[in-house]
Amino acid sequence: MADTAVLLLNCPDQTGVVATVADFVWRNGGNIIDAEQHTDDVDGEFFQRVEFTLADFAHDRDELPSALAPLAERFGMDVRIRYSADRPRLAILASRAPHCLVDLLSRWSAGELAAELSLVVSNHPDHADLAAFHGVPFVHAPVGDDPAAQDRSVRTLLVDAGIERVVLARYMRILSPEFVDTFPNRIINIHHSFLPAFVGAEPYRQASERGVKVIGATAHYVTAELDEGPIIEQDVTRVSHRDSVDDLARAGRDLEVSVLARALRADLGNRVLVRGRRTIVFH
C-alpha cells in the first residue's frame, strides 16, 4: 500500500478552512483520498482529518511542517501530521485475564494492527507461552512488596524499548502519574463497564446489584484520574434480572475484545483527535 500523509487538525470554525487545506494539497501535487470533518456548534470548534497521497508531493516529511505553518497561523490551527506507512512500536500490558491479550495477538498476527508489537509485559507469568507462540518477547514484571518499584521498572522497560503505544489488556494495576505522563494520550485501556457508570473494581458486580438492563465496555486513553480519560470506543449488550454476575462477565468479555480492538485500530489508523476530556473519532 502506498504511503499517505494524514493531517489531523482543529481550529475555530470559520469560512475557507476546507477549501484552503484542499488547495494546499492540490497545489503541492497530492491527491486527497479521504476527508472527514466535524463542527462543534457549542464550542465553535472545527475538526478535520485529511489523508492524501505522497508519491508526487512537493514536500518531504522534514519540509511538510514548515510548509503548513503559514496555513496553520492564518486559521489559528493545531495540526498533527501522521503517515500511514509508520508502524509505531507497541507494548501490551496484561494481568491474568487472557481474553483481550489473546485477541490482540491474533489480530496482530493476522496483519490487522498497523503496529510493531514489541513486548508483552505482565505482572503474572501466565502468558509467556502465548506470547512466544506469536513470536513476541515476554517480560514478567511481578509486583511483589513494592508496587511503586514495579511501576518504575515497567516504565523504564518501555522507554528503553522505544515503545510509542501502550495497550492495557485488562492490566489490573493503577499506573502512576509519572507513568501516564511518559505516554500522554498514548496508553489505551479497556474498562469492563460503560463509563462513566461503575468505575473502579468489580463493575459487573456493581451492575448486577444495580439491576441494569444493559452492560457495556469502554476503551479510553489513560490519564492520572482513574477511568476518566478521553473515551475512544464503547459498546453495550442487553442483560436481564436472570443473569448472574458470571453471566454478565461472560457477556462483557465479548464486548471488551471488540471494543478494545476497534479503539486500537482507530488510534493506529490516525483517526482520533483528543480535545480536552473528549475525542473526535473519524470512521
C-alpha positions in Angstrom: 0.0 0.0 0.0 1.3 3.4 -1.0 2.4 5.8 1.8 0.0 8.6 2.6 0.0 11.6 4.9 -2.7 12.3 7.4 -3.5 15.7 8.7 -5.5 15.9 11.9 -6.4 19.5 12.5 -8.6 21.7 14.7 -9.2 25.4 14.8 -12.0 27.9 15.4 -14.8 27.3 12.9 -14.6 29.8 10.1 -15.1 30.0 6.3 -12.4 28.9 4.0 -10.7 26.2 6.0 -11.7 23.2 3.9 -11.1 25.0 0.7 -7.6 26.2 1.8 -6.5 22.8 3.0 -7.7 21.1 -0.2 -5.9 23.8 -2.2 -2.7 23.3 -0.3 -2.7 19.5 -1.0 -3.6 20.1 -4.7 -1.0 22.8 -5.4 1.7 20.6 -3.9 0.9 17.6 -6.0 -1.1 15.5 -3.5 -4.4 13.7 -4.1 -6.9 13.6 -1.3 -8.2 10.1 -0.9 -10.1 10.6 2.4 -11.5 13.6 4.1 -13.9 13.9 7.1 -14.8 16.9 9.2 -16.9 17.9 12.2 -18.1 21.2 13.6 -18.9 21.6 17.3 -21.7 24.1 17.3 -21.4 24.6 21.1 -17.7 25.4 21.3 -17.4 26.8 17.7 -14.6 24.4 17.0 -13.8 22.8 13.6 -12.1 19.4 13.3 -10.9 17.7 10.2 -9.0 14.6 9.0 -7.4 14.7 5.6 -5.5 11.9 4.0 -3.6 12.4 0.8 -1.0 10.6 -1.4 2.7 11.4 -1.2 4.0 9.8 -4.5 4.2 13.2 -6.3 4.0 15.5 -3.4 6.3 18.6 -3.4 7.5 18.3 0.2 9.1 15.5 2.1 8.5 14.7 5.7 11.0 17.2 7.0 9.6 20.0 5.0 5.9 19.4 5.5 5.5 21.1 8.9 7.1 24.3 7.8 5.1 24.3 4.6 1.9 24.0 6.6 2.9 26.7 9.1 1.5 29.7 7.2 -1.8 28.0 6.8 -1.9 27.0 10.5 -1.1 30.5 11.5 -3.8 32.0 9.3 -6.6 30.0 10.8 -5.3 29.6 14.4 -5.0 25.9 13.7 -3.4 23.0 15.6 -2.1 20.4 13.0 -0.8 16.9 13.7 0.9 15.1 10.8 0.9 11.3 10.6 2.0 8.8 8.0 0.2 5.6 7.1 3.5 3.7 6.5 4.6 4.3 10.0 4.3 1.3 12.4 4.6 2.6 16.0 6.3 0.3 18.5 3.5 -1.2 20.6 3.5 -2.9 24.0 0.7 -4.8 25.6 0.4 -5.0 29.4 -1.8 -7.7 30.8 -2.6 -9.5 34.1 -4.2 -12.9 34.5 -7.3 -12.5 32.3 -6.3 -13.7 28.9 -9.1 -12.8 26.5 -8.0 -9.3 25.4 -4.4 -10.3 25.1 -5.3 -13.4 23.0 -7.5 -11.3 20.7 -4.9 -8.6 20.1 -2.1 -11.1 19.5 -4.3 -13.0 17.0 -5.2 -9.7 15.2 -1.6 -8.6 15.1 -0.5 -12.0 13.7 -3.2 -11.7 11.0 -1.9 -8.2 10.0 -4.9 -6.3 11.3 -3.0 -3.9 13.5 -0.7 -1.3 11.9 2.0 -1.5 14.6 5.2 -3.3 15.5 4.3 -5.4 18.5 7.5 -5.3 20.5 6.6 -6.5 24.0 4.1 -8.3 26.2 4.5 -7.4 29.8 2.6 -9.0 32.7 2.6 -8.9 36.4 1.9 -12.7 36.3 3.9 -15.3 34.4 0.9 -17.0 32.8 1.1 -15.7 29.2 4.8 -16.4 28.4 3.9 -19.4 26.2 1.1 -17.4 24.4 3.5 -14.6 23.6 6.2 -17.0 22.4 3.7 -18.7 20.1 3.2 -15.4 18.4 6.9 -14.5 18.3 6.6 -11.6 20.7 9.1 -11.0 23.6 7.5 -11.5 27.0 8.6 -9.9 30.3 7.3 -11.0 33.7 7.2 -7.9 36.0 5.9 -9.1 39.4 4.6 -6.5 41.8 6.0 -8.1 44.9 6.2 -6.0 48.0 6.9 -2.7 46.2 4.3 -1.6 43.7 6.0 1.7 43.1 9.2 0.0 42.1 7.4 -2.3 39.8 5.7 0.7 38.1 9.1 2.4 37.7 10.7 -0.7 36.3 7.9 -1.3 33.7 8.1 2.4 32.7 11.8 2.2 32.2 11.5 -1.1 30.3 9.0 0.5 27.8 11.1 3.7 27.4 14.3 1.7 26.8 12.5 -0.4 24.2 11.4 2.7 22.3 7.7 2.0 22.9 5.3 4.5 21.3 1.9 3.0 22.2 0.8 1.0 25.2 -2.4 -1.1 25.5 -3.7 -2.2 28.9 -5.3 -5.5 28.0 -7.1 -6.0 31.4 -3.9 -4.9 33.2 -5.2 -4.8 36.7 -2.8 -2.2 38.0 -3.2 1.6 38.5 -0.4 3.4 36.7 1.4 6.2 38.5 1.1 9.8 37.2 4.7 9.6 36.2 4.0 6.6 34.0 1.0 8.2 32.4 2.9 11.4 31.8 5.6 9.5 29.9 3.0 8.4 27.3 0.4 11.2 27.1 -2.7 10.1 25.1 -0.7 7.0 24.1 -2.0 4.5 26.6 -5.3 2.8 25.8 -7.2 1.0 28.5 -10.2 -1.3 28.2 -12.6 -0.8 31.1 -15.2 -3.5 31.7 -18.1 -1.0 32.1 -19.9 1.6 30.1 -18.2 4.6 31.6 -18.9 6.8 33.5 -21.0 4.2 35.2 -19.4 1.7 37.6 -15.8 2.9 37.7 -13.1 1.1 39.6 -13.2 -2.6 40.6 -15.9 -5.2 40.1 -18.1 -3.3 37.7 -20.1 -6.4 36.8 -21.0 -7.0 40.4 -21.9 -3.3 40.7 -24.1 -3.6 37.6 -25.8 -6.8 39.0 -26.5 -5.1 42.3 -28.0 -2.1 40.5 -30.2 -4.3 38.3 -29.1 -2.7 35.0 -30.6 -3.8 31.7 -27.6 -3.2 29.6 -23.9 -3.6 30.3 -21.0 -2.2 28.3 -17.3 -1.8 27.8 -15.3 1.3 27.3 -11.9 1.9 25.7 -10.2 5.2 26.7 -6.9 7.0 26.9 -5.4 6.7 30.3 -5.0 9.9 32.4 -3.9 10.4 36.0 -7.6 10.3 37.1 -8.8 6.7 37.3 -11.2 5.8 34.5 -11.6 9.4 33.5 -9.6 9.6 30.3 -11.0 10.6 26.9 -13.2 7.8 25.5 -12.4 6.3 22.1 -14.9 3.5 21.7 -17.9 1.9 23.6 -20.5 -0.8 23.1 -23.3 -2.4 25.0 -25.4 -5.6 25.2 -28.7 -6.2 26.8 -29.0 -8.3 30.0 -31.8 -9.2 32.4 -32.5 -10.0 36.0 -31.9 -13.7 35.2 -28.2 -13.0 34.5 -25.8 -13.8 37.3 -22.6 -11.9 37.8 -20.8 -14.6 35.9 -23.2 -14.3 33.1 -22.6 -10.5 32.9 -18.8 -11.1 33.0 -19.0 -13.6 30.2 -21.1 -11.3 28.0 -18.8 -8.4 28.9 -15.7 -10.3 27.8 -17.1 -10.5 24.3 -17.7 -6.7 24.3 -14.2 -6.0 25.8 -12.2 -7.7 23.0 -14.2 -6.0 20.2 -14.2 -2.5 21.8 -10.5 -2.6 22.5 -9.6 -3.8 19.0 -11.8 -1.0 17.4 -10.2 1.6 19.6 -6.7 0.5 18.9 -7.3 0.3 15.1 -8.7 3.9 15.2 -5.7 5.1 17.1 -3.2 3.3 14.9 -5.1 4.5 11.8 -4.7 8.1 12.9 -8.4 8.6 13.2 -8.6 10.1 16.7 -8.3 13.7 17.8 -8.1 14.4 21.5 -9.7 17.6 22.7 -9.6 18.1 26.4 -11.6 15.3 28.1 -13.2 14.0 24.9 -12.3 12.7 21.5 -13.3 13.2 17.9 -13.1 9.8 16.2 -13.3 9.7 12.4 -14.5 6.4 10.9 
